[in-house]
Amino acid sequence: MYLYTDLDQQLVNERVAQFRDQTQRYLAGTLSEDEYRPLRLQNGLYVQRYAPMLRIAVPYGLLNSKQLRKIADITRQYDRGYAHISTRQNIQLNWPALENVPDILAELATVQMHAIQTSGNCIRNTTTDQFAGVVAGEIEDPRPTCELIRQWSTFHPEFAFLPRKFKIAVSALEETDRAATALHDIGVYLVKNAAGELGYKILVGGGLGRTPIIGSVIRDYLPREDLIAYLEAVLRVYNLHGRRDNKYKARIKILVKALTPQVFAQKVEAEFAQVREQRKVDPELMARMDAVFAPPAYESLQDIDWSAQFQAEPAFANWYRHNTHAHKVAGYRIVTLSLKRVGIAPGDLTDSELDMVADLADRYSFGEIRNTHEQNMVLADVPQKDLYDLYQILNQHNMARAHIGFVTDIVCCPGGDFCSLANAKSIPIAEAISRRFDDLDSVYALGKIDLNISGCMNACGHHHVGHIGILGVDKKGAEFYQVTLGGNSDHDASIGDILGPSFAAEDMADIVEEVLNTYLDLRVDEERFLDTYRRVGITPFKERVYA
């Protein structure tokens, strides 16, 4: 993974000192709330319903064990002993005291971490597939591209005050997209041209929130050395033409739709022609980026036949099949740690669990951990010979629930329990559904299903692209929930259709169960939920649920 240079460290240290001074002036009353707000947002600090929330940057979801132990220590010293994994692969602290935030940032800086640009109207954390670099079938490892974008976008003075927040994702697989790339302001797809040269396909104008839109391709092939120039051209067009009079219409997706993708692309190409030569990426720089993500020292191992162990321990067999994934190197597996536990908010870990995961990373996965968009964690390089030992440890610590990708692997924002923007609570709905479907055999019978919950239209839980999506809404001060069906975040992305009028909180587990029973009655052979829905449409689901 990328390690800071002296310049990186200097920049982060200076930002900590700067923010410490700003916070002290705010607390002393010499800096107003309006003056302090953009300063704290540039450092990842929100004011939530009950306390500040600090969002810590985890570039493209990648952490080392030392960093994770530091997070654990910070939660013990400055928070309430737990952290939350977000749907953008970052880490959030929900209870820091405002006066302690500069100290937290200083602690983070000692392990090459920060909270810069995790909020505010700037370029946010660039995200990618949590299996990047270790899964077969990639055009190329997307992490060097992510790091290049991170270095270009951090502290970029021209893009520090955009019309609205801005998100970029990078995808490198043709068969699947675990980064929801089509739903980003810019989607960067690694491709090769007819000559076999590496480059990018560029998509713009995707996004969720109040106006969910699937992005449009504006460049089918961009040479690798031109990526930064082209991204800069897109941002300049957006910065110049994006609306600033109405924050609900300020995202780039609104601009692209208003101009049409064709006209927007023309404006980008014109700007690109002006900056292309000055912004070309030096091949030596890209070579250095590639070297940073060179493979670790893999052993020469053989794949293991687990059939006897599977027969003796069906629970281990289920965990292997559903919580581990094929690795491109023989003798290794990718392991996903489930953070969807009954009685615990999705994506939450305690300080002791953070320490434990760091220990497991050191023991089994070259000291590296990855956060996922689905609010789980990954050990990407586990020798197959160690899988059973790892499974036993995870099982003892309630992280081996064998359901990754199934209906109880719920994506869920913090909702009204924490967020001041939320219309309704999300976590209790996730809890009720998880308890309703506690029998794994029944869960497996349903097949893979994405169930996503958001507490408001900002869609931090990505409800629009859940196969089943749930949105919290306010009805005259009461919490209700709207259901959508048919969303998808893969290459064949789709926005879910609204089922109909919203439901009371106490009915939600029943409603989800009825939707799934309808699917079981309608599906053909082993058809997936999404395929059944696309075949039959919303009407039979509506008739059953509202009968």
Secondary structure, 3 states (H helix, E strand, C coil): CCCCCHHHHHHHHHHHHHHHHHHHHHHCCCCCHHHHHHHHHCCCEEECCCCEEEEECCHHHEEEHHHHHHHHHHHHHHCCCEEEECCCCCEEECCCCHHHHHHHHHHHHCCCCCCCCCCCCCECCCEECCCCCCCCCECCCCHHHHHHHHHHHCCCHHHCCCCCCECEEEECECCCCCCCHHHCCEEEEEEECCCCCEEEEEEECCECCCCCECCEEEEEEEEHHHHHHHHHHHHHHHHHHCCCCCHHHCCHHHHHHHHCHHHHHHHHHHHHHHHCCCCCCCHHHHHHHHHHCCCCCCCCCCCCCCHHHHHHCHHHHHHHHHHEEECCCCCEEEEEECCCCCCCCCCEEEHHHHHHHHHHHHHHCCCEEEECCCCCEEEEEEEHHHHHHHHHHHHHCCCCCCCCCCCCCCEECCHHHCCCCCCCCCHHHHHHHHHHCCCHHHHHHHCCCCEEEECCCCCCCCHHHCCEEEEEEEECCEEEEEEEECCECCCCCECCEECCCCEEHHHHHHHHHHHHHHHHHHCCCCCCHHHHHHHHCCHHHHHHHCC
